[in-house]
Amino acid sequence: MPALAGAPSNAPKMEHLMTSPTTQSMTNTSAPKHSSLWYLSTAPIVRALIHLCVPMAMALMITAVYNLINAGVVGSLHDTALLAAITFGSPLLVLVMAIGSVFGTGGGAFISRLLGAAQKQPAQASEIKHVASFSVWGAVISGAFVGGLGLIFLRPLVSLLGADSDAAPATTAFVGVMLAFVPILAAAFCLEQLVRAEGAARQVMIGLIGSTVASLVFDLVFIVGLRWGVAGAALSMGLANLGVVVYFVTWLTRNSEHMSVAPRWFTLRPAVLKPVLGVGASTLLQSIFLIVTALVLNNLAAAYGDGPLAAMGVAVRIAQVPEFLLMGVSLGILPLLAYSFGRGDRDRLFSALRASVVTVGGIGLLFSVVVFVFRDQVFAGFVHDETVLSIGVTVLTAQLVAMIANGFTGLITSLFQATGQALAATVMSVTQGILFVPIVLLGNLWFGLGGIIWSLTATETLVLVAGLVMWLASRRAIDRGLAEGDPEAPEEPLATFEG
């Protein structure tokens, strides 16, 4: 790491930054029309919403399709142990994504706020490079630590993931290769969110789609051609994400006026660490609780036989379509909310929030009504067992209600992250996990299978209520931040060392 990490707090400020071209460009002049910054600053809300959210939703949908195709490619080898290995390794992949998101979500939200704040305080522009460099290298270093630790304790880790003696060799191969690529995977997830922070959602979509195509090509080469099994699947994922890292770093270097991932901008100052990790930690906690939730739910449902598990699996896949659309809205709108907050533009902030609420409600309601009306036909397209069909319709109804509540919860969480409300964002992230376990256990005890099916719906509804209460409690702090400028933004730029 460069010597500037941990540099003394009284290091001299570089006065030339105050009048540098980068700083001057962040004055109140309007961004060029149709540029990424224009969508954040002055574009009509509906156009900004489409520009930011549609590419994210498309990228998520394509990723979901790839996951299905990838399972099919592995399944073509006709070895159930290989498919089981991918299933056992999935929680670890969620954890790796969370590591990248800790730095990506926190860093991206802070960068968007600084971009907005720089409209009134041009000196804030120099902070963006520090935040970007810390986020990327923080993800790489953390990924290297986790990956190295996992490789040292590979066998105990495979056992912890639940792989039995039949699936253990394949799971070891899959997890081992994936752990070697953890720094790359974490950096890719982080960079994706940093690029979005400037409003470049289209570039994120291009990168993710390119990664998906590359993964499919590598799958065919490594799995079908070379017969490397799940090790080939992990290798294709790692190499595809390496391509993503190269693409995003190249794009930022050539096109971003404000961000840099050069090590010389790396810093460990509290003015950067606190807002980045404060907001980013909520995503890590959320991912951990999601893993626990899935494990508890699957184990309880398994006691009722394969039918309920099959019904839940199908219902989840059907509900994923609108769920990814809603995730695209909540993820896509975050940079716009953060920019507006940093700029102190209350009207734009709440206009964007209202438009996203209407969008989430409209998508959720429309899809739910259509699927509910044709629920029997939709479910019959996936399974033909009458027992599974009867359970599946109930599961699907519960999933759709939970999906709508989760869509609004995602928006509230994005608002807290965008406005730097770290405690509220963390509470939103952990509330679901804290509530779900006792609710599903009591539901199973009191109502049997029905209690399990509706436990997630009850949990999501309670989390939404908690989010609304916290939003009402946080409005004064958000309004104060809008009036005074981003409270997390330091009054003076951090010291910069040119090497």
C-alpha positions as CSV (number, residue, x, y, z in Angstrom):
1,M,0.0,0.0,0.0
2,P,1.2,3.5,-0.7
3,A,2.7,5.6,2.1
4,L,-0.2,8.0,2.2
5,A,-2.3,5.5,4.1
6,G,-2.5,6.7,7.6
7,A,-0.8,10.0,6.8
8,P,-0.9,12.6,9.6
9,S,-4.2,14.6,9.8
10,N,-2.3,17.9,9.7
11,A,-0.7,17.1,6.4
12,P,-0.6,20.3,4.2
13,K,-3.5,20.8,1.8
14,M,-2.6,21.2,-1.9
15,E,-3.9,24.6,-2.7
16,H,-3.7,24.1,-6.5
17,L,-6.6,21.7,-6.2
18,M,-8.9,24.5,-5.3
19,T,-8.5,25.9,-8.8
20,S,-7.8,22.8,-10.8
21,P,-9.8,22.1,-14.0
22,T,-11.6,19.2,-12.3
23,T,-12.7,21.5,-9.4
24,Q,-13.7,24.3,-11.7
25,S,-15.9,22.0,-13.7
26,M,-18.0,21.2,-10.6
27,T,-19.4,24.7,-10.3
28,N,-23.0,25.5,-10.9
29,T,-22.8,25.3,-14.6
30,S,-25.2,22.7,-16.1
31,A,-23.9,19.4,-17.2
32,P,-24.0,18.7,-21.0
33,K,-27.4,17.4,-22.1
34,H,-27.7,13.6,-22.1
35,S,-24.4,13.2,-20.2
36,S,-24.4,10.9,-17.2
37,L,-24.2,13.8,-14.9
38,W,-27.1,15.6,-16.7
39,Y,-29.4,12.7,-15.8
40,L,-28.5,13.2,-12.1
41,S,-28.6,17.0,-12.1
42,T,-31.3,18.4,-14.4
43,A,-32.9,15.8,-16.6
44,P,-36.7,15.4,-16.2
45,I,-37.4,12.9,-13.4
46,V,-39.1,10.3,-15.6
47,R,-36.2,10.4,-18.1
48,A,-33.7,10.1,-15.3
49,L,-35.7,7.2,-13.8
50,I,-35.7,5.4,-17.1
51,H,-32.0,6.0,-17.8
52,L,-30.9,4.8,-14.3
53,C,-33.3,2.0,-13.6
54,V,-34.1,0.2,-16.9
55,P,-30.5,-0.8,-17.6
56,M,-30.2,-2.1,-14.0
57,A,-33.4,-4.2,-14.3
58,M,-32.3,-5.6,-17.7
59,A,-28.8,-6.5,-16.3
60,L,-30.4,-8.3,-13.3
61,M,-32.8,-10.2,-15.6
62,I,-30.0,-11.3,-17.9
63,T,-28.0,-12.5,-14.8
64,A,-31.0,-14.5,-13.7
65,V,-31.3,-16.1,-17.1
66,Y,-27.5,-16.9,-17.1
67,N,-27.9,-18.6,-13.8
68,L,-30.5,-20.9,-15.3
69,I,-28.4,-21.6,-18.4
70,N,-25.3,-22.2,-16.3
71,A,-27.1,-24.8,-14.2
72,G,-28.2,-26.4,-17.5
73,V,-24.7,-26.6,-18.9
74,V,-23.4,-28.2,-15.6
75,G,-26.5,-30.5,-15.7
76,S,-25.6,-31.7,-19.2
77,L,-22.7,-33.6,-17.5
78,H,-25.4,-35.8,-15.9
79,D,-23.8,-35.7,-12.4
80,T,-26.0,-34.5,-9.6
81,A,-23.0,-34.0,-7.4
82,L,-21.9,-31.2,-9.6
83,L,-25.2,-29.4,-9.4
84,A,-25.2,-29.9,-5.6
85,A,-21.7,-28.4,-5.4
86,I,-23.0,-25.2,-7.0
87,T,-25.9,-25.1,-4.6
88,F,-23.6,-25.6,-1.6
89,G,-21.3,-22.9,-2.9
90,S,-24.0,-20.3,-3.4
91,P,-24.0,-18.8,0.2
92,L,-20.2,-18.2,-0.2
93,L,-20.8,-16.3,-3.5
94,V,-23.5,-14.2,-1.7
95,L,-20.9,-13.4,1.0
96,V,-18.3,-12.4,-1.7
97,M,-20.8,-10.1,-3.4
98,A,-21.5,-8.6,0.0
99,I,-17.8,-7.8,0.5
100,G,-17.8,-5.9,-2.8
101,S,-21.1,-4.2,-1.9
102,V,-19.8,-2.9,1.4
103,F,-17.3,-0.7,-0.4
104,G,-19.4,-0.3,-3.6
105,T,-22.7,0.8,-1.9
106,G,-21.1,3.0,0.7
107,G,-18.6,4.5,-1.7
108,G,-21.0,4.9,-4.5
109,A,-23.6,6.7,-2.3
110,F,-20.9,9.0,-0.9
111,I,-19.5,9.8,-4.4
112,S,-23.0,10.7,-5.6
113,R,-23.5,13.0,-2.6
114,L,-20.1,14.6,-3.2
115,L,-21.0,15.2,-6.8
116,G,-24.1,17.1,-5.7
117,A,-22.3,18.9,-2.9
118,A,-19.6,20.1,-5.3
119,Q,-22.2,22.2,-7.1
120,K,-22.1,24.5,-4.1
121,Q,-18.7,23.7,-2.7
122,P,-16.4,23.0,-5.7
123,A,-13.6,21.8,-3.4
124,Q,-15.5,18.7,-2.6
125,A,-14.7,17.4,-6.1
126,S,-11.2,16.4,-5.0
127,E,-12.7,14.1,-2.3
128,I,-14.2,11.8,-5.0
129,K,-10.9,10.4,-6.0
130,H,-10.0,9.5,-2.4
131,V,-13.4,7.7,-2.0
132,A,-13.2,5.8,-5.2
133,S,-9.6,4.6,-4.6
134,F,-10.4,3.6,-1.0
135,S,-13.5,1.7,-2.1
136,V,-11.8,-0.3,-4.9
137,W,-8.6,-1.1,-3.0
138,G,-10.6,-1.8,0.2
139,A,-12.7,-4.4,-1.7
140,V,-9.5,-6.0,-3.2
141,I,-7.7,-6.2,0.2
142,S,-10.7,-7.5,2.0
143,G,-11.4,-10.0,-0.8
144,A,-7.7,-11.2,-0.6
145,F,-8.0,-11.7,3.1
146,V,-11.3,-13.6,2.9
147,G,-10.1,-15.7,-0.1
148,G,-6.8,-16.5,1.6
149,L,-8.5,-17.5,4.8
150,G,-11.0,-19.6,3.0
151,L,-8.2,-21.5,1.1
152,I,-6.4,-22.2,4.3
153,F,-9.5,-23.7,5.9
154,L,-11.0,-25.1,2.7
155,R,-12.0,-28.5,4.0
156,P,-13.7,-27.3,7.2
157,L,-15.4,-24.6,5.1
158,V,-16.8,-27.2,2.6
159,S,-18.2,-29.2,5.6
160,L,-19.7,-26.0,7.0
161,L,-21.5,-25.4,3.7
162,G,-23.2,-28.7,4.2
163,A,-21.6,-30.8,1.4
164,D,-21.9,-34.6,2.1
165,S,-19.3,-37.2,1.2
166,D,-20.6,-37.5,-2.4
167,A,-20.7,-33.8,-3.1
168,A,-17.6,-32.9,-1.1
169,P,-14.9,-33.3,-3.9
170,A,-16.9,-31.3,-6.4
171,T,-17.8,-28.6,-3.8
172,T,-14.1,-28.4,-2.8
173,A,-13.1,-27.8,-6.5
174,F,-15.8,-25.2,-7.0
175,V,-15.2,-23.3,-3.8
176,G,-11.4,-23.5,-4.1
177,V,-11.3,-21.9,-7.5
178,M,-13.9,-19.3,-6.5
179,L,-11.9,-18.4,-3.4
180,A,-8.8,-17.7,-5.6
181,F,-10.8,-15.1,-7.5
182,V,-12.4,-13.4,-4.5
183,P,-10.4,-10.2,-4.8
184,I,-11.4,-9.9,-8.5
185,L,-15.1,-10.7,-7.7
186,A,-15.2,-8.2,-4.9
187,A,-13.6,-5.5,-7.1
188,A,-16.1,-6.2,-9.9
189,F,-19.1,-5.8,-7.6
190,C,-17.6,-2.6,-6.1
191,L,-16.7,-1.0,-9.5
192,E,-20.2,-1.7,-10.8
193,Q,-21.7,0.6,-8.1
194,L,-19.0,3.2,-8.4
195,V,-19.7,3.6,-12.2
196,R,-23.4,3.9,-11.4
197,A,-22.6,6.6,-8.9
198,E,-22.0,9.0,-11.8
199,G,-25.2,8.0,-13.4
200,A,-23.6,5.8,-16.0
201,A,-26.2,3.0,-15.7
202,R,-25.9,2.1,-19.4
203,Q,-22.2,1.4,-19.1
204,V,-23.0,-0.9,-16.1
205,M,-25.5,-2.8,-18.2
206,I,-23.0,-3.2,-21.0
207,G,-20.4,-4.5,-18.5
208,L,-22.8,-7.0,-16.9
209,I,-24.2,-8.2,-20.2
210,G,-20.6,-8.6,-21.6
211,S,-19.7,-10.5,-18.5
212,T,-22.7,-12.8,-19.0
213,V,-21.8,-13.5,-22.6
214,A,-18.2,-14.2,-21.6
215,S,-19.3,-16.6,-18.9
216,L,-21.4,-18.6,-21.3
217,V,-18.5,-18.9,-23.8
218,F,-16.1,-19.9,-21.0
219,D,-18.7,-22.4,-19.7
220,L,-18.8,-24.1,-23.1
221,V,-15.0,-24.2,-23.3
222,F,-14.2,-25.3,-19.8
223,I,-17.3,-27.4,-18.9
224,V,-18.4,-28.9,-22.2
225,G,-15.1,-28.9,-24.1
226,L,-12.5,-29.5,-21.5
227,R,-14.8,-31.4,-19.0
228,W,-13.5,-29.5,-16.0
229,G,-16.9,-29.7,-14.3
230,V,-17.7,-27.1,-11.5
231,A,-14.0,-26.0,-11.4
232,G,-14.6,-24.8,-14.9
233,A,-17.8,-23.1,-13.9
234,A,-15.9,-21.2,-11.1
235,L,-13.0,-20.4,-13.5
236,S,-15.4,-19.0,-16.1
237,M,-17.1,-16.8,-13.5
238,G,-13.7,-15.5,-12.3
239,L,-12.3,-14.7,-15.7
240,A,-15.6,-13.0,-16.8
241,N,-15.4,-10.8,-13.7
242,L,-11.8,-10.0,-14.5
243,G,-13.0,-8.7,-17.8
244,V,-15.6,-6.6,-16.0
245,V,-12.9,-5.1,-13.8
246,V,-10.8,-4.2,-16.8
247,Y,-13.8,-2.7,-18.6
248,F,-14.9,-0.6,-15.7
249,V,-11.4,0.6,-14.8
250,T,-10.7,1.5,-18.4
251,W,-14.1,3.3,-18.7
252,L,-13.4,5.3,-15.5
253,T,-9.9,6.2,-16.6
254,R,-11.0,7.4,-20.0
255,N,-14.4,9.0,-19.2
256,S,-14.7,9.9,-15.6
257,E,-13.6,13.4,-14.8
258,H,-14.0,13.0,-11.1
259,M,-13.0,9.4,-10.1
260,S,-9.7,7.6,-10.0
261,V,-8.8,4.1,-8.7
262,A,-5.1,4.9,-8.7
263,P,-3.4,3.7,-5.4
264,R,-1.9,7.2,-4.8
265,W,-5.4,8.4,-3.9
266,F,-5.9,5.7,-1.3
267,T,-6.5,7.0,2.3
268,L,-7.6,5.6,5.6
269,R,-8.9,8.9,7.0
270,P,-12.1,8.9,9.1
271,A,-13.6,11.4,6.7
272,V,-13.7,8.7,4.0
273,L,-13.9,5.5,6.1
274,K,-16.9,6.6,8.3
275,P,-19.4,7.4,5.5
276,V,-18.3,4.5,3.2
277,L,-18.2,1.7,5.8
278,G,-21.1,3.2,7.8
279,V,-23.5,2.8,4.9
280,G,-21.8,-0.2,3.3
281,A,-21.9,-2.4,6.4
282,S,-25.7,-2.6,6.1
283,T,-25.4,-4.6,2.9
284,L,-23.0,-7.1,4.5
285,L,-25.4,-7.6,7.4
286,Q,-28.3,-8.0,5.0
287,S,-26.5,-10.6,3.0
288,I,-25.6,-12.6,6.1
289,F,-29.2,-12.6,7.3
290,L,-30.4,-13.6,3.8
291,I,-28.1,-16.7,4.0
292,V,-29.5,-17.6,7.5
293,T,-33.0,-17.0,6.3
294,A,-32.6,-19.3,3.3
295,L,-31.1,-22.1,5.4
296,V,-33.8,-21.9,8.1
297,L,-36.6,-21.8,5.5
298,N,-35.3,-24.8,3.5
299,N,-34.7,-26.9,6.5
300,L,-38.1,-26.4,8.0
301,A,-39.9,-26.9,4.6
302,A,-37.9,-30.1,3.9
303,A,-39.7,-31.7,6.9
304,Y,-42.9,-31.6,4.9
305,G,-41.4,-33.5,1.9
306,D,-40.2,-32.6,-1.6
307,G,-43.5,-31.1,-2.7
308,P,-43.4,-27.9,-0.7
309,L,-39.7,-27.4,-1.5
310,A,-40.5,-27.8,-5.2
311,A,-43.5,-25.4,-5.0
312,M,-41.3,-22.8,-3.2
313,G,-38.6,-23.1,-5.8
314,V,-41.0,-22.6,-8.7
315,A,-42.8,-19.7,-6.9
316,V,-39.5,-17.9,-6.2
317,R,-38.5,-18.2,-9.9
318,I,-41.9,-16.7,-11.0
319,A,-41.7,-13.9,-8.5
320,Q,-38.1,-13.2,-9.5
321,V,-39.3,-11.4,-12.7
322,P,-41.0,-8.5,-11.0
323,E,-38.7,-8.6,-8.1
324,F,-35.7,-7.9,-10.3
325,L,-37.6,-5.1,-11.9
326,L,-38.3,-3.6,-8.5
327,M,-34.6,-4.1,-7.5
328,G,-33.7,-2.2,-10.7
329,V,-35.7,0.7,-9.5
330,S,-34.4,0.8,-5.9
331,L,-30.8,0.3,-7.0
332,G,-31.0,2.6,-10.0
333,I,-32.6,5.5,-8.1
334,L,-29.9,5.6,-5.4
335,P,-27.4,7.8,-7.2
336,L,-30.1,10.3,-8.1
337,L,-31.3,10.5,-4.5
338,A,-27.7,10.8,-3.2
339,Y,-26.8,13.5,-5.7
340,S,-29.9,15.5,-5.0
341,F,-29.3,15.3,-1.2
342,G,-25.6,16.3,-1.6
343,R,-26.7,19.3,-3.7
344,G,-29.4,20.3,-1.2
345,D,-32.1,20.0,-3.9
346,R,-35.1,19.0,-1.8
347,D,-37.6,19.3,-4.6
348,R,-35.7,16.9,-6.9
349,L,-35.0,14.4,-4.1
350,F,-38.6,14.0,-3.2
351,S,-39.8,14.2,-6.8
352,A,-37.5,11.3,-7.6
353,L,-38.7,9.4,-4.5
354,R,-42.4,9.9,-5.4
355,A,-41.8,8.8,-9.0
356,S,-40.0,5.6,-7.8
357,V,-42.8,4.8,-5.3
358,V,-45.4,5.1,-8.1
359,T,-43.2,2.9,-10.3
360,V,-42.6,0.2,-7.7
361,G,-46.3,0.2,-6.8
362,G,-47.4,0.0,-10.4
363,I,-45.0,-2.8,-11.4
364,G,-45.8,-4.8,-8.3
365,L,-49.6,-4.4,-8.6
366,L,-49.8,-5.0,-12.3
367,F,-47.7,-8.1,-12.2
368,S,-49.4,-9.5,-9.1
369,V,-52.9,-9.0,-10.6
370,V,-52.0,-10.7,-13.9
371,V,-50.2,-13.6,-12.2
372,F,-53.0,-14.1,-9.6
373,V,-55.7,-14.2,-12.2
374,F,-53.8,-16.7,-14.3
375,R,-52.1,-18.4,-11.3
376,D,-53.2,-22.0,-12.2
377,Q,-52.0,-21.7,-15.8
378,V,-48.7,-20.0,-14.8
379,F,-47.8,-22.6,-12.3
380,A,-48.9,-25.5,-14.5
381,G,-46.3,-24.4,-17.0
382,F,-43.6,-25.4,-14.5
383,V,-45.0,-28.5,-12.8
384,H,-47.7,-31.1,-13.4
385,D,-48.0,-32.7,-10.0
386,E,-51.4,-31.9,-8.6
387,T,-50.1,-31.9,-5.1
388,V,-47.4,-29.4,-5.9
389,L,-49.9,-27.3,-7.9
390,S,-52.3,-26.9,-5.0
391,I,-49.5,-25.9,-2.6
392,G,-47.8,-23.8,-5.3
393,V,-50.7,-21.4,-5.8
394,T,-50.7,-20.5,-2.1
395,V,-46.9,-20.1,-2.0
396,L,-47.0,-17.9,-5.1
397,T,-49.7,-15.6,-3.6
398,A,-47.6,-15.2,-0.4
399,Q,-44.5,-14.5,-2.5
400,L,-46.2,-11.8,-4.6
401,V,-47.5,-10.0,-1.5
402,A,-44.0,-10.2,0.0
403,M,-42.5,-9.0,-3.2
404,I,-44.6,-5.8,-3.2
405,A,-43.7,-5.0,0.4
406,N,-40.0,-5.8,-0.3
407,G,-40.0,-3.4,-3.2
408,F,-41.1,-0.4,-1.0
409,T,-38.6,-1.6,1.7
410,G,-35.8,-1.4,-0.9
411,L,-36.7,2.1,-1.8
412,I,-36.7,3.2,1.9
413,T,-33.3,1.5,2.4
414,S,-31.9,3.2,-0.7
415,L,-33.1,6.6,0.7
416,F,-31.3,6.0,3.9
417,Q,-28.1,4.9,2.1
418,A,-28.3,7.9,-0.3
419,T,-28.7,10.4,2.6
420,G,-26.0,8.9,4.7
421,Q,-28.4,7.6,7.4
422,A,-26.1,4.7,8.3
423,L,-27.9,3.6,11.4
424,A,-31.3,3.6,9.8
425,A,-29.9,1.7,6.7
426,T,-28.3,-0.9,9.0
427,V,-31.5,-1.4,11.0
428,M,-33.4,-1.9,7.8
429,S,-30.9,-4.5,6.7
430,V,-30.9,-6.6,9.9
431,T,-34.6,-6.2,10.8
432,Q,-35.7,-8.9,8.3
433,G,-33.3,-11.5,9.5
434,I,-34.0,-10.7,13.2
435,L,-37.8,-10.9,12.7
436,F,-37.9,-13.8,10.2
437,V,-36.3,-16.6,12.4
438,P,-38.8,-16.3,15.3
439,I,-41.7,-15.7,13.0
440,V,-41.0,-18.8,10.8
441,L,-40.4,-20.9,13.9
442,L,-43.6,-19.8,15.6
443,G,-45.5,-20.1,12.3
444,N,-44.3,-23.7,11.9
445,L,-45.2,-24.5,15.5
446,W,-48.7,-22.9,15.4
447,F,-49.8,-23.3,11.8
448,G,-47.6,-25.9,10.3
449,L,-46.7,-25.6,6.6
450,G,-49.1,-22.6,6.2
451,G,-47.1,-20.8,8.8
452,I,-43.9,-21.4,7.0
453,I,-45.4,-20.3,3.6
454,W,-46.7,-17.0,5.0
455,S,-43.8,-16.2,7.4
456,L,-41.8,-14.3,4.8
457,T,-44.9,-12.2,3.9
458,A,-45.5,-11.4,7.5
459,T,-41.8,-10.5,8.0
460,E,-41.6,-8.2,4.9
461,T,-44.8,-6.4,6.0
462,L,-43.4,-5.7,9.4
463,V,-40.1,-4.6,8.0
464,L,-41.9,-2.1,5.7
465,V,-43.9,-0.8,8.7
466,A,-40.6,-0.4,10.6
467,G,-39.0,1.4,7.6
468,L,-41.9,3.8,7.4
469,V,-41.6,4.6,11.1
470,M,-37.9,5.2,10.8
471,W,-38.4,7.4,7.7
472,L,-40.8,9.6,9.6
473,A,-38.3,9.8,12.5
474,S,-35.5,10.6,10.0
475,R,-37.2,13.3,8.0
476,R,-36.0,16.1,10.3
477,A,-32.3,14.9,9.9
478,I,-32.8,14.6,6.1
479,D,-34.3,18.1,5.9
480,R,-31.4,19.5,8.0
481,G,-28.9,17.8,5.7
482,L,-30.6,19.3,2.7
483,A,-30.5,22.7,4.2
484,E,-26.9,22.6,5.4
485,G,-25.3,20.4,2.8
486,D,-24.2,16.8,3.2
487,P,-23.1,16.5,6.9
488,E,-20.6,13.8,6.0
489,A,-18.7,15.9,3.5
490,P,-15.6,17.4,5.1
491,E,-15.3,21.2,4.9
492,E,-11.8,21.0,3.4
493,P,-10.4,18.5,0.8
494,L,-8.1,15.8,2.0
495,A,-4.4,16.0,1.4
496,T,-3.3,14.7,-2.0
497,F,0.0,13.2,-2.6
498,E,1.3,13.1,-6.1
499,G,4.0,10.5,-5.3
